[in-house]
Amino acid sequence: MQRIISLLLALTAVFALSPACSAAEGRVFEDVSPTHWGSAYILRAYQEKVINGIAYDPETGRRYFGPEDPMTIMELGTMLVRALYPEQTAAPSDPWFAAPLETANRYRLFRGLSADRDGGINSAVTRKEMALVLMNVLASRGYRTEGAAQHEMEETIPDWRELDELYRDAVAALFGLGILTGVDELGTFDGDTVVTRAQGTAVCCRISDYIYSRRSAAPRTPSDFTPGLQSGAELILDSPFLPLGGAQTLTAAAIFPESGAAEYTWRVENDGFGQAGSPAPVEITPAEDGAAVLRPRAAGVAKIWLADESGAAITRGVYAVVLDVG
């Protein structure tokens, strides 16, 4: 776990604020030529203050974007938050990801992603993970999207059968809306491939166009969403990345709608990233009707599950990473 904290908390300020560059100059970023396929998306995102780049040299005035660099989960989340929830992230935060993370968690943009990964939110995001995040964005705006029939996807996407079931609804819906497309002329999705910063920027522009063209309502609050447990005894956190100072309520009602969920107990196994004497990252307090309140206490990793009277797990354990940004 030590390597997780070193990667997670040593995040670089890739979206740090820097002096604006005139759009009239045409070429805002030194490493993005006007002939680059994504140059129009990148220039637009810069003009709309959605991105700032990865480096800026005040002596030369040169700014760099890193279009082919891997995009991280937090970079994707930050772009989407700045583009679609600007009124909630207008002020800079320290560290740079604190305010965007708070907004992303509030609207459950990372719902469904696994936190059991080196680097946490600073790890590279794959195409299939990006699809989940984009669907969470649409849900937060109140859209009910219906994906194309799976048999149609099998005809449209050559590698459809290789895609995990978890991602299929999102990919089908986003393909149908034109927000996501294939990586080649055959329509191959290539879900395990890491998203580049140029690709992520293009997708951010597309989903922004879709949402604003439909004049969406204000984002829904967390109380509008379904409970954190789904049928099939599978626990799903609203977001696997938790900031200090917040709380998340978990309910067993969705798994046990007709039986006494209160007879089951919530279990948590904490890890303070291997640091001696580290406090427990997550505290779980029982609530009414078999629910529980999860409170982040310190940076670290927690594995959470629901157990029966004998202590045997009846839900699949999930991981939550607590970020020290409180």
DAJORA-V98166 format. One record per residue. RES is the residue in three letters. PSI is psi in whole degrees, -180 to 180 (* if undefined). Layout:
RES,PSI
RES,PSI
This chain:
MET,-19
GLN,-38
ARG,-25
ILE,-48
ILE,-36
SER,-37
LEU,-38
LEU,-43
LEU,-8
ALA,42
LEU,139
THR,148
ALA,70
VAL,-18
PHE,24
ALA,147
LEU,143
SER,164
PRO,143
ALA,152
CYS,140
SER,131
ALA,-22
ALA,-21
GLU,-18
GLY,-50
ARG,97
VAL,-43
PHE,133
GLU,-32
ASP,16
VAL,101
SER,157
PRO,-19
THR,-3
HIS,139
TRP,-29
GLY,10
SER,-38
ALA,-42
TYR,-44
ILE,-44
LEU,-44
ARG,-46
ALA,-36
TYR,-45
GLN,-31
GLU,8
LYS,31
VAL,-32
ILE,162
ASN,-15
GLY,-180
ILE,-15
ALA,151
TYR,129
ASP,105
PRO,-24
GLU,-41
THR,-15
GLY,12
ARG,137
ARG,144
TYR,143
PHE,-31
GLY,56
PRO,-30
GLU,3
ASP,152
PRO,140
MET,136
THR,166
ILE,-44
MET,-35
GLU,-43
LEU,-45
GLY,-41
THR,-44
MET,-47
LEU,-40
VAL,-45
ARG,-34
ALA,-36
LEU,-15
TYR,48
PRO,-32
GLU,-16
GLN,-5
THR,31
ALA,-37
ALA,139
PRO,152
SER,160
ASP,116
PRO,169
TRP,-27
PHE,-2
ALA,-53
ALA,-46
PRO,-37
LEU,-42
GLU,-44
THR,-42
ALA,-40
ASN,-37
ARG,-38
TYR,13
ARG,41
LEU,-24
PHE,10
ARG,132
GLY,-17
LEU,149
SER,133
ALA,-5
ASP,70
ARG,146
ASP,130
GLY,-17
GLY,-131
ILE,-11
ASN,11
SER,157
ALA,143
VAL,136
THR,169
ARG,-39
LYS,-35
GLU,-39
MET,-37
ALA,-42
LEU,-45
VAL,-43
LEU,-38
MET,-36
ASN,-36
VAL,-49
LEU,-40
ALA,-40
SER,-23
ARG,2
GLY,12
TYR,139
ARG,107
THR,135
GLU,118
GLY,159
ALA,157
ALA,144
GLN,-33
HIS,-29
GLU,-37
MET,-35
GLU,-31
GLU,-28
THR,-39
ILE,111
PRO,-34
ASP,26
TRP,-43
ARG,-20
GLU,-10
LEU,130
ASP,148
GLU,-33
LEU,-32
TYR,-8
ARG,-43
ASP,-44
ALA,-47
VAL,-44
ALA,-46
ALA,-44
LEU,-32
PHE,-43
GLY,-33
LEU,-11
GLY,9
ILE,-38
LEU,147
THR,173
GLY,168
VAL,-6
ASP,-179
GLU,-16
LEU,-15
GLY,18
THR,132
PHE,-43
ASP,58
GLY,-25
ASP,-6
THR,139
VAL,139
VAL,135
THR,164
ARG,-34
ALA,-44
GLN,-44
GLY,-38
THR,-42
ALA,-44
VAL,-38
CYS,-42
CYS,-40
ARG,-45
ILE,-31
SER,-43
ASP,-44
TYR,-47
ILE,-47
TYR,-25
SER,-25
ARG,4
ARG,59
SER,157
ALA,173
ALA,151
PRO,142
ARG,150
THR,163
PRO,-29
SER,-15
ASP,-11
PHE,165
THR,162
PRO,164
GLY,-7
LEU,136
GLN,163
SER,157
GLY,15
ALA,45
GLU,119
LEU,131
ILE,120
LEU,150
ASP,-41
SER,135
PRO,-6
PHE,112
LEU,130
PRO,155
LEU,153
GLY,-2
GLY,-171
ALA,152
GLN,128
THR,129
LEU,141
THR,145
ALA,-1
ALA,-34
ALA,-27
ILE,-38
PHE,66
PRO,-21
GLU,4
SER,171
GLY,95
ALA,-21
ALA,-18
GLU,-8
TYR,157
THR,146
TRP,138
ARG,146
VAL,136
GLU,110
ASN,151
ASP,119
GLY,37
PHE,29
GLY,7
GLN,128
ALA,134
GLY,11
SER,138
PRO,160
ALA,127
PRO,-34
VAL,135
GLU,133
ILE,126
THR,126
PRO,145
ALA,-169
GLU,154
ASP,36
GLY,7
ALA,176
ALA,154
VAL,124
LEU,122
ARG,116
PRO,131
ARG,-32
ALA,160
ALA,135
GLY,-168
VAL,139
ALA,136
LYS,128
ILE,139
TRP,171
LEU,133
ALA,157
ASP,-171
GLU,-30
SER,-6
GLY,-3
ALA,138
ALA,133
ILE,-2
THR,156
ARG,130
GLY,139
VAL,160
TYR,145
ALA,136
VAL,124
VAL,124
LEU,135
ASP,69
VAL,14
GLY,*
